[in-house]
């Protein structure tokens, strides 16, 4: 259980930092779909924070469905959403 909680904490920290950096560049470079992309991030962060809280309070546990959700979200987001801004970032030198 403690390892699960540590992993969730690490995921929240990583996601916060990663999304903040990505969104900063989107704003700076004028990415046209910034608001929609930011909403996707916000929904994911909400899910992770809610899960972390529920696991800490003993209301929930990590199960196969949640692990599948996490894997699917990352896979789909990276494969479908992130490429939409890749050319802009490349053009700006990233």
C-alpha positions, -999 to 999 in steps of 0.1 A, spaced: 0 0 0 28 24 9 45 18 -25 12 25 -43 8 58 -24 44 68 -32 38 60 -68 6 81 -69 24 110 -52 53 107 -77 28 106 -106 10 137 -94 43 156 -91 55 145 -125 23 152 -142 20 187 -126 55 196 -137 53 180 -172 19 196 -180 29 230 -167 60 230 -189 41 218 -219 13 244 -214 38 272 -208 53 265 -243 18 263 -258 9 297 -244 43 312 -254 41 299 -289 4 307 -294 -8 271 -299 -44 276 -312 -59 245 -294 -43 254 -261 -76 257 -242 -88 223 -253 -55 206 -247 -53 222 -212 -88 208 -204 -75 173 -213 -47 178 -189 -70 191 -162 -93 161 -164 -64 137 -161 -49 156 -131 -84 156 -114 -86 118 -119 -51 112 -104 -57 135 -75 -91 120 -67 -76 85 -70 -47 95 -47 -71 109 -21 -94 78 -23 -66 54 -19 -51 74 10 -85 74 27 -90 37 22 -120 44 0 -105 28 -31 -75 8 -43 -56 5 -75 -72 -21 -96 -68 -34 -132 -94 -9 -145 -75 21 -131 -42 8 -144 -58 3 -178 -73 38 -177 -38 53 -169 -22 33 -197 -49 41 -222 -49 78 -213 -12 82 -217 -11 62 -249 -40 80 -265 -29 114 -254 7 109 -266 -4 93 -299 -34 116 -308 -31 149 -289 6 157 -285 15 154 -322 -10 182 -329 15 207 -315 48 190 -324 54 209 -356 48 242 -339 73 233 -311 98 221 -337 94 254 -356 102 273 -324 133 253 -318 121 227 -293 
